């Protein structure tokens, strides 16, 4: 039996990810409530050694 591949956290497809207006801290995470100069998933991994535990995949919008 083949298991479906486990989806790796990716900020661009996360419900909590947003782009800020702050030129120095361009990316934000609503789940962890912080802004960063790089993708939040990288800061989370550097700080904890684990992949993001709040990753929630965005639902695709139907036209």
FISE-452284 format. One record per residue: residue in three letters; x, y negated, z of N, C-alpha, C in turn. Coordinates in steps of 0.2 Angstrom, whole numbers, m for minus. Each point is the difference from the previous one (the first is absolute). Layout:
BEGIN
ATOM  torkol    n.x    n.y    n.z   ca.x   ca.y   ca.z    c.x    c.y    c.z
ATOM     ALA      X      Y      Z      X      Y      Z      X      Y      Z
...
# end
This chain:
BEGIN
ATOM  torkol    n.x    n.y    n.z   ca.x   ca.y   ca.z    c.x    c.y    c.z
ATOM     UNK      4      6      0     m4     m6      0      4     m6      0
ATOM     UNK     m1     m5     m4      3     m6     m1     m3     m5      5
ATOM     UNK      3     m4      4     m3     m5      4      1     m6     m4
ATOM     UNK     m5     m5      1      1     m6     m4      6     m4      3
ATOM     UNK      3     m4     m5      6     m3      3     m2     m6      5
ATOM     UNK      4      0      5     m1     m5      5      2     m7     m2
ATOM     UNK     m4     m5      0      1     m6     m3      4     m4      5
ATOM     UNK      6     m3     m3      4     m4      4     m2     m7      1
ATOM     UNK      0     m3      6     m2     m7      1      3     m5     m5
ATOM     UNK     m4     m4     m3      2     m5     m5     m4     m6      2
ATOM     UNK      4     m5      2     m4     m7      2     m5     m2     m6
ATOM     UNK      2      0     m6     m4     m2     m6     m6      3      0
ATOM     UNK     m1      6      2     m6      4      0     m4      0      7
ATOM     UNK      3     m4      5     m3      1      6     m5     m5      2
ATOM     UNK     m6      1      3     m5     m4      2      2     m6      4
ATOM     UNK      5      1      4      3     m5      5      5     m5     m3
ATOM     UNK      2      1     m6      6     m4     m3     m3     m6     m3
ATOM     UNK      3     m6      1     m2     m6     m3      6     m4     m2
ATOM     UNK     m1     m5     m5      5     m5     m1     m1     m6      3
ATOM     UNK      5     m3      3     m1     m6      4      2     m6     m4
ATOM     UNK     m1     m6      3      2     m6     m3      7     m3      2
ATOM     UNK      3      4      5      6     m2      3      6      2     m5
ATOM     UNK      3     m4     m2      6      1     m5      5      5      3
ATOM     UNK      1     m1      7      6      4      3     m3      7      2
ATOM     UNK     m6      1      1     m3      6      2     m6      1     m4
ATOM     UNK      2      3     m6     m5      1     m6     m5      5      1
ATOM     UNK      1      5      4     m4      6      1     m3      1      7
ATOM     UNK     m6      2      0     m3      1      7     m3      7      1
ATOM     UNK     m1      2      6     m4      6      2     m5     m2      5
ATOM     UNK     m6      1     m1     m5     m2      5     m1      6      5
ATOM     UNK      2      6     m1      0      5      5      5     m1      6
ATOM     UNK      6     m3     m2      5     m1      5      1     m7      1
ATOM     UNK     m4     m4     m3      0     m8      1      6     m3      0
ATOM     UNK      4      1     m6      6     m4     m1      1     m1     m7
ATOM     UNK      5     m5     m1      2     m2     m7      7      2     m1
ATOM     UNK      2      1     m6      7      2     m1      3     m3     m7
ATOM     UNK      6      0     m1      3     m2     m6      0      6     m5
ATOM     UNK      0      6      3     m1      6     m5     m6      4      2
ATOM     UNK     m1      5     m4     m6      4      1      0      2      8
ATOM     UNK     m6      0      3     m1      2      7      2      7      1
ATOM     UNK     m1      4     m5      1      7      2      8      1      1
ATOM     UNK      4     m4     m3      7      1      1      2     m3      7
ATOM     UNK     m3     m5      2      1     m2      7     m2      5      5
ATOM     UNK     m6      3     m1     m3      5      5      5      6      0
ATOM     UNK      3      2     m6      4      6      0      7     m2      4
ATOM     UNK      2     m6     m1      7     m2      3     m1      0      8
ATOM     UNK     m6     m3      2     m1     m1      7     m2      7      4
ATOM     UNK     m3      4     m3     m3      6      3      3      7     m2
ATOM     UNK      3      0     m6      3      6     m3     m6      4     m3
ATOM     UNK     m6     m2      0     m5      4     m3     m4     m4     m5
ATOM     UNK     m3      3     m4     m4     m3     m5     m6     m3      3
ATOM     UNK     m3     m5     m3     m6     m4      2     m6      5      2
ATOM     UNK     m2     m1      6     m6      4      3     m6     m3     m1
ATOM     UNK      0     m6     m3     m7     m4     m1     m1      0     m7
ATOM     UNK      3      3     m4     m1      0     m8     m7      3     m1
ATOM     UNK     m4     m4     m4     m7      2     m2      0     m2     m7
ATOM     UNK     m1      5     m4     m1     m2     m8     m6     m4     m1
ATOM     UNK      1     m5     m5     m5     m4     m2     m5      4     m4
ATOM     UNK     m6     m2      0     m5      3     m4      0     m3     m7
ATOM     UNK      0      3     m6      0     m3     m6     m7     m3     m1
ATOM     UNK      1     m6     m3     m6     m4     m2     m3      2     m7
ATOM     UNK     m6      2      0     m3      2     m6     m3     m6     m3
ATOM     UNK      1     m1     m7     m3     m5     m4     m7      0     m2
# end
